[in-house]
C-alpha cells in the first residue's frame, strides 16, 4: 500500500484566514463566538455563532482574492470559503502540474454538509414574493451545488484526476480527506486536494437547528461561554462557518520534489449506527475509531502510540458523553496516557467543514507538540471525570500520533489518524 503524506494546509474559520493565525488564537484560549451580524433572525432564539470575518485587513476574508467580483455573484458563500482554504493549501504545498500527465494524476475531493443554503433560501423568497420565476438567476443551480467547490478548484489548478465531493453531514470533512487518501493509496492519483466547507449561519440553518433543540440558546449574552464540550452546563452546539483543506501526496512523489511534509495519514475508519439519526451509545463511533486503529497498525502505529484525540465534541448533552465513553472503551488502560480536547469550544461547530478544519488543527498539534484546550470546561460531566480533556489551557505534550473524530446525522461516523512524519 502506498504511503500518503500531508504537504499543504489551508484554513478559514470564525477567527479568520490562515493556519498559523487560527492555531495561535486557539492555543491562546481565545473564542471566536460572537453576536450574529448581518442576518435577519426574526424570532429565532439563537443569537450567537462563529461567523467568518470579511474585510481587507490581515487575516480577514477578502473574496476578491479567490474570485473575480462579477463571478462571486454566481456562487454561494460556501464555495468562496472552500476556495479560500483550497487556494491556501495549494500555495502552501508549492506544487503545480508541469504537463498533462501531472494534471491527470492530481485531483480534488471537497465536500459540504449542507451546501448553498443561503442561496436556496434567497431564491425561494424571490419566487414567493414575485409569484414568478423571471428573477431567478440562471446561475442558481450551479451556485449552490456541493460539488462545485471541487469543480472550481480543479479548474483553477488544472487538476484533471479524480473530481469528487462527499456529503455526510458533520462527517464530511473527515470523509473527504480519508477517501482522498484512499485514492492515492490504491494508485488512482498521486496528489489530492481535499477538505470541506460550510456557510449555514442564516435564518434557515439557525431556525432548523433551533427547532431541533440541537443548538444552544442559553448564552446569548455571553457568546464566548456558549460552546462548552463535556461541561455540565452544556446545552447544545454553537454554529460556525468556514473551511479547511489539506494537500495529500504519495510519499515518493512528495520526496522527489523536496516537499515539506507535515504528517502522514496512517489510519481511516468509517461506520454507520443504523439506529436513529443520532445514536447515544457511541458504538458506531467506537467501530469507526477501531477501524482507523486497525489500519494504523498496518503502518506500524500501535494503539499506545496515539496519545492525542481531537474530539467531535460538539457540546451536546448526549453526544459528548457517548463519544467520551467510546474513546475510553477503545483505549482501555492506555486512556491514562491520552489527552483529548474539542477545538469546537473556540470556533463552534463548522458542520461539513468541521472534520477538515480539525484535521488541520490535529496536524498542528503533532507539529507543535501541543494539545489545544477545551474552553469553558469548568464543571466536567460526571461521566468524564478523570479524563484528560485539556480544560481551559493548552498543554505541551509529546505527541507521536493523533486521531480526529467526526460524527454526523444519519449515523455516519468517521475517524482519521495522523502520525509525526519520519522518513
Secondary structure as GFF3:
##gff-version 3
##sequence-region A 1 423
A	DSSP	beta_strand	4	13	.	.	.	ID=ss1
A	DSSP	beta_strand	16	17	.	.	.	ID=ss2
A	DSSP	alpha_helix	19	27	.	.	.	ID=ss3
A	DSSP	beta_strand	34	35	.	.	.	ID=ss4
A	DSSP	beta_strand	48	49	.	.	.	ID=ss5
A	DSSP	three_ten_helix	63	65	.	.	.	ID=ss6
A	DSSP	alpha_helix	69	72	.	.	.	ID=ss7
A	DSSP	alpha_helix	77	93	.	.	.	ID=ss8
A	DSSP	alpha_helix	100	104	.	.	.	ID=ss9
A	DSSP	beta_strand	106	111	.	.	.	ID=ss10
A	DSSP	alpha_helix	117	130	.	.	.	ID=ss11
A	DSSP	alpha_helix	140	144	.	.	.	ID=ss12
A	DSSP	alpha_helix	148	157	.	.	.	ID=ss13
A	DSSP	beta_strand	163	164	.	.	.	ID=ss14
A	DSSP	three_ten_helix	169	171	.	.	.	ID=ss15
A	DSSP	alpha_helix	172	185	.	.	.	ID=ss16
A	DSSP	beta_strand	191	198	.	.	.	ID=ss17
A	DSSP	alpha_helix	203	212	.	.	.	ID=ss18
A	DSSP	three_ten_helix	223	225	.	.	.	ID=ss19
A	DSSP	beta_strand	242	250	.	.	.	ID=ss20
A	DSSP	alpha_helix	251	256	.	.	.	ID=ss21
A	DSSP	beta_strand	263	272	.	.	.	ID=ss22
A	DSSP	alpha_helix	283	298	.	.	.	ID=ss23
A	DSSP	three_ten_helix	303	305	.	.	.	ID=ss24
A	DSSP	beta_strand	306	310	.	.	.	ID=ss25
A	DSSP	alpha_helix	317	331	.	.	.	ID=ss26
A	DSSP	three_ten_helix	332	337	.	.	.	ID=ss27
A	DSSP	beta_strand	339	341	.	.	.	ID=ss28
A	DSSP	alpha_helix	344	347	.	.	.	ID=ss29
A	DSSP	three_ten_helix	351	353	.	.	.	ID=ss30
A	DSSP	alpha_helix	354	368	.	.	.	ID=ss31
A	DSSP	beta_strand	370	371	.	.	.	ID=ss32
A	DSSP	three_ten_helix	382	384	.	.	.	ID=ss33
A	DSSP	beta_strand	395	396	.	.	.	ID=ss34
A	DSSP	beta_strand	401	408	.	.	.	ID=ss35
A	DSSP	beta_strand	412	419	.	.	.	ID=ss36
###
